[in-house]
Amino acid sequence: MAGNGSGASQWELGWRRRLFVWEQDLLRDLLEVLPAIEFSDSADAWFWDLEDDGRFLVKSVYLLLGSVFNSESVFNDSQLKVFKNIVKSPTPSKVLAFSWKILRSRIPTKVNLVHHGIHVNGGMECVFCRGREETSDHLFLYCDFADLVWKAICRWLGLVIVIPPNPFLLFDCFLGAASSKNIRSGFSLIWHATVWSIWRLRNEVIFSNGVKDLEKVVNALKLLSWKWGLRQHKIPVCLFYEWCWDPGLCLRR
Ligand SMILES: [Zn+2]
């Protein structure tokens, strides 16, 4: 915060690296909502502006974000419906945030990095198929490897799904194939665990000399979805081998 010579104050923000273009847009939004500060001699105190009594509630943040998304039309109606189902999923918050970034195409894929002026060793090629550029849609949907992963998931869940052209629709397909609230919750977990596991394997291949391994990624997402569901009491208690055998059976208990 610095004075401008006329008695008023303005924000002077410093960053450790150059901001991406989309971050500059966020910064502009932030500066618009940051209130002008008036200094006084009274003691500082925390006050959450969205509640009358000043106490922080997650609910008020959720409602604020909902109004922002609705008013700015970040998503169209069908995307908004999917987004609401995604944030309701019993998944760790870091994974929800990651899935949200996929839907906004804001994860640091090679193509995104290069478009924001960051040098990427080895070019923009996908590490799994070594032929196409690594965009978000490619990595999670169109890549031959991603296709094998989703086909393995569909076989596991007993689903027949033609992989749709974007991750919103794929999430919708998963939930649409579920016949009860419990199964929807489980399928939603598995969708999150799948994109999370594909991303983790991609990072292992790039940064830790990992290898493309279909069985490994499928086993990882089975374990993650089972652990997340049990931890948040969102799937009936079952053993891991039962979950691997038939998650639908576990979810119908
Ligand atoms: Zn690929």
Boltz pocket constraint, residues with backbone or C-beta under 6 A from the ligand:
constraints:
  - pocket:
      binder: B
      contacts: [[A, 126], [A, 127], [A, 128], [A, 129], [A, 130], [A, 131], [A, 132], [A, 138], [A, 139], [A, 142], [A, 143], [A, 144], [A, 145]]
      max_distance: 6.0
